Amino acid sequence: MVAADMPEYPEIPEVDYDIGGSFYLRGSAALNLHWAPEVKHPWDADDIDPIVEYGYGYSWGAGFGYETGTGLRFDGTIDSVETKGLKITKDDGGLDDGDYTLMLRSTVALANIYYDFGLGGDFSYSSGAGGAFGYVGAGAGLAWNHAETNSPWGVPVPVPTGGNVSAAAAVMVGVGYDMGSWVADVGYRGLYINQINNAPTDPTQEGYFEIDNNWIHELRGTVRYRFN
């Protein structure tokens, strides 16, 4: 008796969990805290007022991006950022004594880069793996600022409304969950605006001001939708 030959089965290829790159749309919303060190008045080099209360507000925005499937992703975002309550107090005995508070509206456009990493223990990433992940990121761009100041009642020269265009940047860190076509995350964004002023007010006049080195600290949630 001759034993029957064992049948030959075709080789099964390994599963490729990496779905490769994909484009995405995104939407974000945040609560924020506006910090800055001081307000300067260039018409008088000695007239520098420390910030005594920080501002607060919110932002919302949208963007479009691309993820490579290796953890790196890139996007462009446009956000509307609003804060109020950033305050100085003048108390040097002059006619302009009192509290001044800033209401800021900025449109911020940034180009961003991120790195996503899995939270499964080995910190590896695959865009097809899904589940929990962490991320870090950074961005750079411009802020179009509109600054309105509430001046004390009866001051001789109320602070004029104005605005400027300033360099802006951001750092991001957070965690999220990948559900396939949909991805949600929550994290911190530190938004830096180099300067806020009330141009075209004449810098040699009393009503002009500058606020340098603004940091807007945000708790921010984002939803992304992938498509190919």
C-alpha positions as CSV (number, residue, x, y, z in Angstrom):
1,M,0.0,0.0,0.0
2,V,1.3,3.4,-0.9
3,A,0.4,6.3,1.3
4,A,-1.4,9.2,-0.5
5,D,0.6,12.3,-1.1
6,M,-0.3,15.2,1.2
7,P,-1.9,18.1,-0.6
8,E,0.0,21.2,-1.1
9,Y,-1.6,24.4,0.2
10,P,-0.9,27.8,-1.2
11,E,1.2,30.1,1.0
12,I,-0.9,32.7,2.8
13,P,0.6,36.2,2.8
14,E,1.1,38.1,6.0
15,V,-1.6,40.6,6.9
16,D,-0.5,44.2,6.3
17,Y,-2.0,46.3,9.1
18,D,-0.6,49.5,7.7
19,I,-3.3,51.1,5.6
20,G,-0.9,53.7,4.3
21,G,-1.4,57.5,4.1
22,S,-4.7,59.2,4.0
23,F,-6.1,62.8,3.9
24,Y,-8.4,64.1,6.6
25,L,-10.7,66.9,7.6
26,R,-10.6,68.2,11.2
27,G,-12.6,70.4,13.6
28,S,-11.6,71.7,17.0
29,A,-13.0,73.6,20.0
30,A,-11.2,74.8,23.1
31,L,-11.4,76.8,26.3
32,N,-8.4,79.0,27.0
33,L,-6.4,81.2,29.4
34,H,-4.6,84.3,28.1
35,W,-1.3,85.1,29.8
36,A,1.1,88.0,29.1
37,P,3.7,89.7,31.2
38,E,3.0,93.5,30.7
39,V,1.7,96.3,28.6
40,K,4.1,98.8,27.0
41,H,3.4,102.3,25.8
42,P,6.2,103.3,23.4
43,W,5.4,107.0,23.6
44,D,6.9,106.8,27.2
45,A,9.6,104.3,27.7
46,D,9.0,104.3,31.5
47,D,5.3,103.6,31.2
48,I,5.1,99.8,31.5
49,D,2.1,98.3,33.3
50,P,2.2,94.7,34.6
51,I,-0.7,92.4,33.9
52,V,-2.7,92.0,37.1
53,E,-5.4,89.6,35.8
54,Y,-5.2,87.1,33.0
55,G,-7.8,86.7,30.2
56,Y,-10.0,83.8,29.4
57,G,-12.1,82.6,26.5
58,Y,-12.5,80.0,23.8
59,S,-11.6,79.1,20.3
60,W,-12.9,77.0,17.4
61,G,-11.6,76.1,14.0
62,A,-11.1,73.7,11.2
63,G,-8.4,72.3,9.0
64,F,-7.2,69.9,6.3
65,G,-4.3,67.5,6.5
66,Y,-2.5,64.3,5.5
67,E,-1.1,61.4,7.6
68,T,1.7,59.2,6.3
69,G,0.7,56.0,8.1
70,T,4.1,56.0,9.9
71,G,3.0,58.3,12.8
72,L,3.8,61.6,11.1
73,R,1.0,63.8,10.0
74,F,0.7,67.4,8.7
75,D,-2.2,69.8,8.5
76,G,-3.1,73.4,8.0
77,T,-5.6,75.0,10.5
78,I,-7.6,78.2,10.8
79,D,-8.9,79.1,14.3
80,S,-11.0,81.9,15.7
81,V,-9.6,82.8,19.1
82,E,-11.4,85.1,21.6
83,T,-10.3,86.2,25.1
84,K,-11.4,88.9,27.5
85,G,-10.4,90.1,30.9
86,L,-6.6,90.7,30.5
87,K,-6.2,93.6,32.9
88,I,-3.8,96.3,34.0
89,T,-4.4,98.9,36.7
90,K,-3.0,102.4,36.6
91,D,-2.7,104.0,40.1
92,D,0.0,106.7,39.8
93,G,-2.3,109.6,40.7
94,G,-2.9,110.7,37.1
95,L,-6.1,111.4,35.3
96,D,-5.9,108.1,33.5
97,D,-5.9,106.0,36.7
98,G,-8.2,102.9,36.8
99,D,-8.6,99.4,35.3
100,Y,-8.1,98.7,31.6
101,T,-9.3,95.3,30.2
102,L,-8.6,93.8,26.8
103,M,-11.0,92.1,24.5
104,L,-9.1,90.1,21.9
105,R,-10.4,88.5,18.7
106,S,-7.7,86.7,16.6
107,T,-7.9,84.7,13.4
108,V,-4.9,82.3,13.6
109,A,-3.6,80.3,10.6
110,L,-1.0,77.6,11.3
111,A,0.9,75.0,9.4
112,N,1.4,72.0,11.8
113,I,3.4,68.8,12.1
114,Y,2.6,66.0,14.6
115,Y,3.9,62.6,15.7
116,D,1.3,60.0,16.8
117,F,2.5,57.0,18.9
118,G,0.5,54.0,20.2
119,L,-0.2,53.5,23.9
120,G,0.0,49.7,23.8
121,G,3.2,49.4,25.7
122,D,5.9,49.5,23.0
123,F,4.9,53.0,21.8
124,S,4.9,51.7,18.2
125,Y,2.4,53.2,15.7
126,S,0.5,51.8,12.8
127,S,-2.3,53.8,11.2
128,G,-4.3,50.6,10.8
129,A,-3.9,49.5,14.4
130,G,-6.6,51.7,15.9
131,G,-7.1,52.2,19.7
132,A,-5.5,54.7,22.1
133,F,-2.6,56.9,21.1
134,G,-0.6,59.9,22.2
135,Y,0.7,62.8,20.2
136,V,3.1,65.7,20.2
137,G,3.1,68.5,17.7
138,A,4.2,72.0,16.7
139,G,3.0,74.7,14.4
140,A,3.9,78.1,12.9
141,G,2.0,80.8,11.1
142,L,0.3,84.2,11.5
143,A,-2.4,85.8,13.8
144,W,-4.7,88.6,12.6
145,N,-5.5,90.5,15.9
146,H,-8.4,92.8,16.7
147,A,-7.9,94.5,20.1
148,E,-10.6,96.5,21.9
149,T,-9.9,98.0,25.4
150,N,-12.5,98.9,28.1
151,S,-11.1,102.1,29.6
152,P,-12.2,103.6,32.9
153,W,-15.1,106.0,32.8
154,G,-14.1,109.6,32.4
155,V,-10.5,109.2,31.4
156,P,-9.2,112.0,29.1
157,V,-8.0,109.6,26.3
158,P,-9.9,106.3,26.0
159,V,-7.8,103.6,24.4
160,P,-8.6,103.4,20.7
161,T,-9.6,100.1,19.1
162,G,-7.2,98.6,16.6
163,G,-5.3,95.6,15.5
164,N,-2.3,94.1,13.8
165,V,-0.8,91.0,12.1
166,S,1.7,89.1,14.2
167,A,3.9,86.0,14.0
168,A,2.3,83.0,15.8
169,A,3.4,79.5,16.8
170,A,2.0,76.6,18.8
171,V,3.0,73.5,20.7
172,M,0.6,70.5,21.2
173,V,0.5,67.4,23.3
174,G,-2.4,65.0,24.1
175,V,-4.1,61.7,23.8
176,G,-6.8,60.3,21.5
177,Y,-8.6,57.2,20.2
178,D,-8.5,55.9,16.6
179,M,-11.8,54.4,15.5
180,G,-10.9,53.9,11.8
181,S,-12.4,56.6,9.7
182,W,-13.0,58.8,12.7
183,V,-10.4,59.9,15.2
184,A,-11.0,61.9,18.4
185,D,-8.4,63.5,20.7
186,V,-8.1,65.9,23.6
187,G,-5.0,67.8,24.7
188,Y,-3.1,71.0,25.5
189,R,-2.2,73.6,22.9
190,G,0.1,76.5,23.9
191,L,-0.6,79.3,21.3
192,Y,2.1,82.0,21.1
193,I,1.3,85.4,19.6
194,N,4.4,87.6,19.3
195,Q,2.7,90.9,19.7
196,I,-0.8,92.5,20.1
197,N,-1.2,96.2,19.5
198,N,-3.9,98.7,18.4
199,A,-2.5,100.0,15.1
200,P,-3.1,102.2,13.2
201,T,-3.1,104.3,16.4
202,D,0.0,106.6,16.2
203,P,2.8,104.9,18.3
204,T,3.8,108.4,19.5
205,Q,0.4,109.0,21.0
206,E,-0.8,108.2,24.5
207,G,-3.5,105.7,23.4
208,Y,-1.1,103.3,21.7
209,F,-0.1,100.1,23.4
210,E,1.9,96.9,22.8
211,I,1.6,93.5,24.5
212,D,4.5,91.2,23.7
213,N,5.0,87.5,24.3
214,N,1.3,86.4,24.6
215,W,0.6,82.8,25.5
216,I,-2.9,81.4,25.2
217,H,-3.1,78.1,27.0
218,E,-5.9,75.9,25.7
219,L,-7.7,72.7,26.6
220,R,-8.7,71.5,23.2
221,G,-10.8,68.7,21.7
222,T,-10.5,67.6,18.0
223,V,-12.4,65.3,15.7
224,R,-10.8,64.1,12.5
225,Y,-12.4,62.3,9.5
226,R,-10.2,60.3,7.2
227,F,-10.8,59.8,3.5
228,N,-8.8,58.6,0.5
